[in-house]
Amino acid sequence: MKFICYPKCSTCKKAKDWLEAQGIAYELRDIKADNPTYDELSEWYRLSGLPLKRFFNTSGLLYKSMELKDKLPTMSEEEQLKLLATEGMLVKRPIAVSGDKVLVGFKEKEWEALK
């Protein structure tokens, strides 16, 4: 399983602690040091079944400073995915990728599916 996170993020720390408590092995990837690519994001978006907006870190400073709340509705999916691929801090985290399952953000009930 891939675990994409920002180590300083408290939600990511909770998710990491949860994975370890469940004995789930993972490969950690720092989203700031190794931003997901356009192809990865496209695949994860497709597999997740989630709305693309869920992949944006809407509470982040960068999201707010770029005024993306107003811009995203007028952007195509391709433009949004390309934007996400430019900067890890725009991407909602943590992301868990296990086979054909992709989880965005940490909600323990959803993550139970990883067991």
Order of alpha helices (4+ residues) and beta strands (2+ residues): beta-alpha-beta-alpha-alpha-alpha-alpha-beta-beta-alpha
